[in-house]
Amino acid sequence: MSSALFDLILLWSPQESDAEYVELQNLLKTEFPTEFIIHSFTTSQQAIKHVLAMKNPSRLSIIITKLGTNDENSGQILIETIRHQDKHTFIIIHSHTACADPNIRWSLASLGVNMVTESITQIRNVLHQILPLGQLNSESKYTCPYCKWSSFSFSQLYIHVPLYHTNEQELSTKCQICQRSTRNYAVHLHEEHNEEHRQRPTATPLYAFSLVVCQRKCDNRFLVVQESGSMGFWLPGGRVEIGEQLDKAAERETLEEAGVKIRLTGILKIEFVPRTDINRLRVIFFAEPFDENDCEPKSIPDYESYGAMWLTYEQTVQCSTQGQLRGNEPLKWFKYVVQNGIIHPLSVLSKTEL
């Protein structure tokens, strides 16, 4: 009997990215010699025929495919066939085109693609993350509320939910552990049931947020995060933790949500909004990649985001007209930068008391 944990279906036309195909094959042979049974196909019809024949699969499935250049090798046709059957299959699209075009990326996410990337390294990383899901566990007692995949331990559930379901249109569900209703189950698992996170101090009545407008000088593109739950593209950033400086929060959140290490170079705006229940402070920073030769955005989904990408200002305008932005701030601030708006020095924020 095979000890493999997953069936890996590879749809990759020979004429597409031969060097990357060889790199991927070598990766699978050297790092995953026994974990996957690999089924390689060059046409979508071959792959679909194989998928349809797997009526009662004994192993879990992962699919890695290119976009394809025509109907014969189209990855989209295979994706639609898979998603018509189940949500248990992890689908990866490897495409330089999709990573540079927000409309294609948006469409693929809507089809149920779990991950869009142009990096073989990121494919390697996510395969390592997925492996524990195929292992039997004596503590298995949880079921995913989205795909009804059962017999998870807590650690497996914690891995599975953000990887497979970050982009579900309806993220709210009831938690099996505490029986409370949640707005975002992946975030709830992380904040309420992850022991490491629960040991942190709770937030104070002043909620401080750091947002980042990051521009890449070599092509003037801006960094955006694709928010979970199909909420749209947005600026990287988030809440400042207790004891954390505003600038450090901006750097941390950008790395967590977008996967890019940045260098802050200025401040666009400081906002303070008093409310009846809380006060909110927001600082919008301006930044550049720490290393423009090493600023590939995140493509593995997690509880922070579905992924990230670099957009031109013109692409952002198009996203806005098509309802693909979470709000108008990316468009507002990208336009401000393109039109040479004032960027204030970082020194306006003091880190010491007088």
Buried (B, 14 or more C-beta within 10 A) or exposed (E): EEEBBBBBBBBBBEEBBEEBBEBBBEBBEEEBEEBBEBBBBBBBBBBBEBBEEBEEBEBBBBBBBBBBEEEEBBBBBBBBBBBEEEBBBBBBBBBBEBBBBBEBBBEBBEBBBBBBBBBBEBBBBBBEBBBBBBEEBEEBBBBBBBBEBEEBBBEBBBBBBBBBBBBBEEBEBEBBEEEEEBEBBBBBBBBBBBEEEEEEEEEEEEBBBBBBBBBBEEEEBBBBBBBBBBBBBBBBBBEBBEEEBBBBBBBBBBBBBBBBEBEBBBBBBEEEEEEEEEBBBBBBBBBBBBEEEEBBBBBBBBBBBBBBBBBBBEBBBBBBEEEBBBEEBBBBBBBBBBEEEEBEEBEEBEEEEE
